[in-house]
Amino acid sequence: MRYIKLGSRDVSVIGLGAWQIGTRYWGWGTEFGPDNVSALLDAARDAGINLIDTAEIYGQGESELQLGANLPSNDDHFLIASKASPWHLGASSVQRAAARSLQRLQRPSMHLYQVHFPNVVMPLSRTMSGMRNLQREYLVEQVGVSNFSRARWARAERALGALVITNQVDYSLLKPRVFPALEPMLDDGHVMIAYSPMAMGLLSGKYNTEQHPTGARVKLPGFSARNYVNVRRVLEVMEGIAKAHTALVSQIALAWVIAHPNVIAIPGAKSPEQVRQNAEATDIQLSESEMAALDEVSESYKPAVHIPRPFEVAKWVVNRDYRW
Ligand SMILES: NC(=O)c1ccc[n+]([C@@H]2O[C@H](COP(=O)([O-])OP(=O)(O)OC[C@H]3O[C@@H](n4cnc5c(N)ncnc54)[C@H](OP(=O)(O)O)[C@@H]3O)[C@@H](O)[C@H]2O)c1
């Protein structure tokens, strides 16, 4: 495992996303469930992963509850990152939301507390005033944001009057413009956290017009028959590179993301085997020519045209410079 600095802490460049834990959308209760959480966490610990990303909204609190139930409150291996929902961003409501998360997590404090999405009607000054209090009371070690453009991230930092250490964004070979957009911020201790680094499993290469994912993903535009055709070219380049490294296509997806400086990837995983495979992506050193080939095919990828989902429209409205 490779580690980078997150404030004074060393954080693994591959973390464990915990949205799937407690979320039916991801097959919770059918493909995996409460009996599997402890094995997932053990696999992460054994592989050197020390960052877990959750949110109050994941499984309506079930993700945090499961982590709380499966991790001792004095565990000092994992750094726990959670998020406040956009409707809890007033000064006192963000503090109440953090207290509820800590209760579910059964911990006295968390390492990173992130604003899950911007809220255009709530001034950042109010949110950050609440965050400041949380830091002052040692309930939250570091403050982060998510789905923020660079300009909004900088504004959040001015509002906090201190380091807003991370911005968690949708970044994968299918969304290559995100890193260049945030790169000017990625110095002086700032870190970008890449969510959906395998494009929700699409970049594992196992899905196509015959093999569909389980659960609600099948309805997403990325997993449509038309889009499989567009992703195919990206996967072909990935497959060639995977073969040269005796690696998995999913590992090439992650190796490309974490080849960028000050970037952490937080793939979701449903089995210890997936956790181990994801962690092993840190062993892959992509050559300059492999990076160039991946950059090129990634830049040329165009998603199949679709009617934007309300969530996408909201993202564009909130962050006008967000169309990465
Ligand atoms: N801040 C935000 O707005 C936001 C939004 C989305 C996600 N996130 C965070 O980012 C994390 C990860 O994102 P994500 O879950 O959307 O997407 P992802 O990590 O790109 O994909 C996760 C899915 O890929 C498959 N997978 C995982 N490891 C694999 C492997 N080694 N080989 C083959 N398939 C593998 C699994 O599903 P199958 O095996 O069923 O295919 C897994 O559930 C979330 O858990 C959450 O913490 C944050």
The ligand as a MOL file (V3000), in Angstrom:
LIG
                    3D

  0  0  0     0  0            999 V3000
M  V30 BEGIN CTAB
M  V30 COUNTS 48 52 0 0 0
M  V30 BEGIN ATOM
M  V30 1 N -19.5140 12.1810 -2.6150 0
M  V30 2 C -20.3900 11.6550 -3.4440 0
M  V30 3 O -21.2970 12.3350 -3.9570 0
M  V30 4 C -20.2760 10.1910 -3.7750 0
M  V30 5 C -21.0210 9.6390 -4.8410 0
M  V30 6 C -20.8490 8.2830 -5.1450 0
M  V30 7 C -19.9580 7.5060 -4.3960 0
M  V30 8 N -19.2670 8.0780 -3.3490 0 CHG=1
M  V30 9 C -18.2980 7.2810 -2.5510 0
M  V30 10 O -17.4150 6.5860 -3.4120 0
M  V30 11 C -17.4580 5.1930 -3.1250 0
M  V30 12 C -17.2120 4.3850 -4.3890 0
M  V30 13 O -18.0490 4.7830 -5.4420 0
M  V30 14 P -19.1110 3.8090 -6.1410 0
M  V30 15 O -19.4350 2.7000 -5.2170 0
M  V30 16 O -20.1790 4.6880 -6.6670 0 CHG=-1
M  V30 17 O -18.3600 3.2750 -7.4420 0
M  V30 18 P -17.0860 2.3840 -7.7160 0
M  V30 19 O -16.2000 2.3350 -6.5640 0
M  V30 20 O -16.5670 2.8740 -9.0090 0
M  V30 21 O -17.7460 0.9400 -8.0020 0
M  V30 22 C -18.0800 0.1000 -6.9350 0
M  V30 23 C -18.6210 -1.2270 -7.4540 0
M  V30 24 O -17.7160 -1.8200 -8.3930 0
M  V30 25 C -17.6930 -3.2280 -8.2100 0
M  V30 26 N -16.3220 -3.5950 -7.8080 0
M  V30 27 C -15.6200 -3.1740 -6.7370 0
M  V30 28 N -14.4030 -3.7460 -6.7000 0
M  V30 29 C -14.3350 -4.5380 -7.7730 0
M  V30 30 C -13.3410 -5.3950 -8.2960 0
M  V30 31 N -12.1580 -5.5210 -7.6770 0
M  V30 32 N -13.6020 -6.0650 -9.4350 0
M  V30 33 C -14.7900 -5.9530 -10.0540 0
M  V30 34 N -15.7780 -5.1520 -9.6230 0
M  V30 35 C -15.5510 -4.4540 -8.4990 0
M  V30 36 C -18.6720 -3.5590 -7.0890 0
M  V30 37 O -19.9760 -3.8170 -7.6120 0
M  V30 38 P -20.3490 -5.1270 -8.4550 0
M  V30 39 O -19.4140 -6.2260 -8.0640 0
M  V30 40 O -21.7760 -5.3970 -8.1310 0
M  V30 41 O -20.1940 -4.6740 -9.8830 0
M  V30 42 C -18.7130 -2.2420 -6.3400 0
M  V30 43 O -19.8780 -2.0780 -5.5700 0
M  V30 44 C -18.8400 4.9780 -2.4720 0
M  V30 45 O -18.8770 3.8180 -1.6790 0
M  V30 46 C -18.9520 6.2330 -1.6480 0
M  V30 47 O -18.2160 6.1140 -0.4400 0
M  V30 48 C -19.4080 9.3940 -3.0570 0
M  V30 END ATOM
M  V30 BEGIN BOND
M  V30 1 1 1 2
M  V30 2 2 2 3
M  V30 3 1 2 4
M  V30 4 1 4 5
M  V30 5 2 4 48
M  V30 6 2 5 6
M  V30 7 1 6 7
M  V30 8 2 7 8
M  V30 9 1 8 9
M  V30 10 1 8 48
M  V30 11 1 9 10
M  V30 12 1 9 46
M  V30 13 1 10 11
M  V30 14 1 11 12
M  V30 15 1 11 44
M  V30 16 1 12 13
M  V30 17 1 13 14
M  V30 18 2 14 15
M  V30 19 1 14 16
M  V30 20 1 14 17
M  V30 21 1 17 18
M  V30 22 2 18 19
M  V30 23 1 18 20
M  V30 24 1 18 21
M  V30 25 1 21 22
M  V30 26 1 22 23
M  V30 27 1 23 24
M  V30 28 1 23 42
M  V30 29 1 24 25
M  V30 30 1 25 26
M  V30 31 1 25 36
M  V30 32 1 26 27
M  V30 33 1 26 35
M  V30 34 2 27 28
M  V30 35 1 28 29
M  V30 36 1 29 30
M  V30 37 2 29 35
M  V30 38 1 30 31
M  V30 39 2 30 32
M  V30 40 1 32 33
M  V30 41 2 33 34
M  V30 42 1 34 35
M  V30 43 1 36 37
M  V30 44 1 36 42
M  V30 45 1 37 38
M  V30 46 2 38 39
M  V30 47 1 38 40
M  V30 48 1 38 41
M  V30 49 1 42 43
M  V30 50 1 44 45
M  V30 51 1 44 46
M  V30 52 1 46 47
M  V30 END BOND
M  V30 END CTAB
M  END
